[in-house]
Amino acid sequence: VGVLYFLFGTEMQSLVMNVLPVMGFSGNLMILVGSIFCLSVPEQTRARRLLIGAVVGFGCKLIFSGSVFFDPGILGLPLALFLKLAGNIGLILFALALRKLLLYVNRPEQMFKVYCLLGSTVLFLMGSWCMELVADLG
């Protein structure tokens, strides 16, 4: 029974380790394409600069996830952390651009969703940094 458990456990781990990078890369690609489409908002929203920053950040995140998908050892640790941080800053900039867009279309009742996105992004960043700190110390 122990051998079967080990065999099933390693096969499942192998499957998960092969599927997760593909999902991460495709998800980051969709986020980048969606934020590029958002650049077509009117200039009166005054959100274009935030969206350009978000596109740059999402592009960095795509490069990071692509390097993890194709060749995990190609990036050094400082560059990988910079690309990851730029992607997270891009998400914050995108949420701030959504805030400006909601104010432009006069939908302040939807602001709670933007604030939830900002809050969950900050919590995700804190959790991610804590996990990396624990992994580095352990």
C-alpha positions, 0 to 999 in steps of 0.5 A: 500500500505504501508503494502505491501511495508513493507512486500515486503521490509522485504522479499527482505531484508531477502532473501538478508541477507540469500543469501549474506553469502552463496555467500561470503563463496563459493567465498572465497572457490573458491579463496582459491582452485584457489590459492592452484592450483597456488602453482604448478608454477615453482620454477624459478618464485620465487613466491612460498613464496608469494603464500603461504602467499596468501593461508594463507591469503585466509584461514583466509578469509574463516574462517571469512566468514564461521563464518559469515555464520554459527554463526556470534557471534562466533568470537570476534571483534579483531579476526574477524578484524585480519582474515579480514585483513589477507584475504586482505593482502592475496589478495595483496600477490596474486597480487604480485605473479601474477606480478612475474609470468608475468615477468617469462613468459615474458608478461610485457604488462599484468602488467597493469592488475596486477596494476589495481588489486592492486589499486582496492584492496587498494581502496576497503580496504580504503572504507571498513575501512571508512565504518567500521569507520562510522558504529562505530561512528554512 
